[in-house]
Amino acid sequence: MMCMIPFSKLERYEGNEALFELVMMSIVSSYVGEPLHVHAEGLRGTGKTTIMRAARGILPDITRIKGCVYNCDPNAPHCPHHKDLSKEELEQIGVEDIPMPFLEISHSAKVGTVAGSIDIGKLTDTSKPEAKLLPGLIPQAHRGILFVDEINRLADTSPEITDILLDVMGNKPGHIQIEEAGLPVVEVKVSVSVWAASNPDEDPGPLEEIRRQLSDRFDMVCYMGRPDSVDILAQMLRENSHSYKIRQSKLNQLSASDEAANNAIRENIVKWAGQYEKTDLPDFLRNYIARLYIKHNLESIRAIEAMQQGAVLHSIIRGRDKVLINDVTDMIPLVLKHRVDGDSLVRMINDTDSRTVKDGILNFKSRKNKGKKDSEDEVDYFPNSARPVKEMNRSELINTEKTLTPKDM
Amino acid sequence: MSNERINIDKAAAVGNYLGLYFGQNQGVRLGESTVVSRKAHARMPERRIKGQIKILLNRDAGKTYLDFVDTDQVVHIDTYHRPGEIDPRDVARAIFTALDKHFLEKDPQLQYAEDERFKMVIEYTNKIFVTTSLGKGTVYELFQGNLRPYLEGEEGKDHVHVLARLNRDEYALVYVLVEAIEEVVLLSEVELGKVKNIIHGKQKQQEESFAGYLKLPWKKLRGQHATALPEKENVNQLILKLAEKFGGVEEIQDFMESYSTNIFKRKGIDQQKKKWGDVEHYVEELKELGVLKETPMGTVLTKQGLKLTDFIINHKCELETEIRRNMRKAPAGGTSRFKKMGKVENRSSQVEFTNRNKTINNRDGTWSGDLAVPETIIQAKKNSILRGDPGLTIKRSDLHYYEKKSYIPIDVCLVIDASGSMAGDKRQAACYLAEHLLLTGKEKVAVVTFQERSSRVVVPFTRNQQVLRKGLATISPAGLTPMADGIVTAVNLIQESRVRNPLMVLITDGVPNTPLWTLDAKVDALEAAAQIPEANIRFICIGVESNHLYLEKLAERAEGILYTVDDLNRDNLINIVRAEKKSMLKNNRA
């Protein structure tokens, strides 16, 4: 764990580039208090977890009220301890800088560890035992990142935790309720970006099959591809070889250059966050997104909200101050792949270009082809001619399927 | 005078019959050239029998052609003719005169009330809509000489297509209309076409044309944002489309190879059809996408086609994952109709396990259960403080237990009829079912097929998709239906394997015609079916409607359930097995 490859040094290739960008976009967004939930799906060993965990190294610092487990923002305290205090009282407690929280939900997690439960430390205090609540992972990850590995398995085995995640990710910011029999219920808002990884091919299958709602809560889904270049693979192998790792760990975990690279990204993130607060989507793009929603009958408003958020973030981390149509079209597959079926997705993507050959023309062409075939058959589809009704008896007039079908069939 | 009377009698008789048959949701042939119903009609090129007309029970005529909201409002009259052109205005005029004459014959008094008569006729002419290959319009419009153009692909190409909004008591007019129409056809020197037979059925879902909206990156695209299109998605989607049809990446490669320039690898269309069903549509679409092209040597892959093949080879892992993902999803909400006959009650064994992540408090007052010690102590400590007890006290209400979960594993053995009639789409559907079951459940799947004179285990009970795929690829339907043999093989397989709650699913589109022990194939199969309940196997049979009499007996002997469908398609199969598994679980809980 100590000699994890730093974020800046991880190999980038076509199949995983989107995830690097998403991770940075999500950090920028979380830093300004607007979560962006990201889900990486892909085959085993495509580096989903590695990239997400390595992002820990580039997280910027946040300022909180000193010692607050809920990570209260000094300007807007929200936790039960601090929300009712006056400015002077808060000043007295003071503030501190901590790295943006990055917490993980593991598979042995229980509702208590995730949401909050009785504080055992206080409970077993011999001098003054007390029954108090201790916030769980989610409230503690406020203003930061919450990482769930193999989220499809978690959704399958722990529906209760899934319900909590649904609440947390339902709105921005979300909301969580800590309950413990006999104690008053604590309700706090949480602004946490949930990052998840899963392999849709392994048991119990893709997330959208297990918990459709949870899958829709993710703003973006990134499908990871396998690396397909020999050079990249060789480089990956080299960095993962045991001797290389030993050498690295002798160099005191992170060499200065790696540290500097991480710092550079971190500084960028803070800078981008400043920009993000100022940049807005141009009206024509906003209308364009709205039209997509109407035209293609999208179900979830979350999808187009994510498209807007993503497009702005994407333009910023690309170092632009104007959002372009490309930023939006790049977001379409990420935002919609888990929400609509493949056909609709491709239709939408191809729709972005209005001047290509229209479907109608192609249809016309294929219809014409079919017409030709028909007319070939047609000449003798009715090989025999019929008598007119006028010449027929009353009893001959009506025939049904039964009377027309030969008896022996 | 007597002649007129006869006509009125004829019309009244026709009206009565139509009322009767339409009430039973049927259509009829009126005379020899005309088909009348309240549904849409279609030719049946798929049967290759000429002169047959299919009445599409699932397509109401009013809804289909005139955008009506309510069903059964419109009578659809098609008078078929041999090649030739009919002017709809002539038809309209003839109908106008015929109606006028008819009202007069029916009620001679009307000759003194010309205005009244005219009003009646006009009212009807607004309710009758005529299309021929030369144009269309209501009788009223056409009578005025207003003609709307006929569009390529519409109804009316080889027939006079008439839609009439008539109530039940007006059905007698249908005869009047048909007589008038036929006369116009004959006057136009066109022969009437004889409809040999009519058949009732449902419209098969039209194969979707994907060439229209997919855009391959190596095809030159026009437009300002063309380069910005994420091309991978398009290629991916094309391959997924093909996979849905052919079964998997390997099958797609197999299919593409049929069009390689290497003559030894090429496969004829008949051979392809046997395996994959109707491939022609796909060949057409791929031609349009520029993947295949016509050459003097036959159809071959283009450069782009070769690129596509390369892409498939290079991205096999990712593609297979996505294909599996789509398979799990199926069926995509499609409704399917099936009939269920028979009922069984038997209990299944279940697997229980403890969920260490979840504890529950005070379950239904019993003391038994898997006690969660840490949770209990924490709760007791907390509650002692809240209760104000001096030290740690443990009360019954503090006890916490680990949650127990249970599920019922159902191992499925598919017994698939691989006789000649199952070739193509039905084979594909059965194979798809097998893969779908494996991918969506936690249980084992086995496949047994029977054909010619014997049966074989194609796939033994397995959870391995590779094994399943390989086995399924060897199924090549041909020959007769030795059902008894198939059932016996499956029973033996189940008895020899370690399986839990075995469910045997027999999929067949026929009845047995190759015996095993005696000379009577049907009796043998019944005899074999009797072994199924003896071996404690649950049995369902999925067959086609027309064989239900025999299959019902078979299911009864096997103490199982018969499901009949009108088409052994993918959605039907999956929905039936899914429903059956659900009912097994429910039975158990009850």
Interface residues (C-beta under 8 A of the other chain):
Chain A: L43 H107 S108 A109 K110 V111 I118 I120 L123 T124 P129 E130 A131 T157 S158 E160 E180 A181 G182 L183 P200 D201 D203 G205 P206 E209 Y223 G225 R226 D228 I325 N326 T329 D330 I332 P333 D341 G342 D343 L345 V346 R347 I349 N350 T352 D353 S354 R355 T356 V357 D359 L362 N363 K365 S366 R367 K368 N369 K370 G371 D374 D377 E378 V379 D380 Y381 F382 P383 N384 S385 A386 R387 P388 V389 K390 M392 R394 E396 L397 I398 N399 T400 E401 L404 T405
Chain B: D9 K10 A13 V14 Y17 L18 Y21 Q26 V28 R29 L30 G31 E32 S33 T34 R43 P45 K50 G51 Y80 H81 R82 P83 E152 G153 K157 D158 Y175 V178 E179 E182 E183 L186 E191 L192 G193 K194 V195 K196 N197 I198 I199 H200 S209 F210 A211 G212 Y213 L214 K215 L221 R222 G223 Q224 H225 A226 A228 L229 P230 E233 N234 N236 Q237 L240 E284 E288 N314 H315 C317 E318 T321 R324 R325 N326 R328 K329 A332 N355 R356 N357 K358 T359 N361 I378 Q379 K381 K382 N383 I385 L386 L439 T440 K442
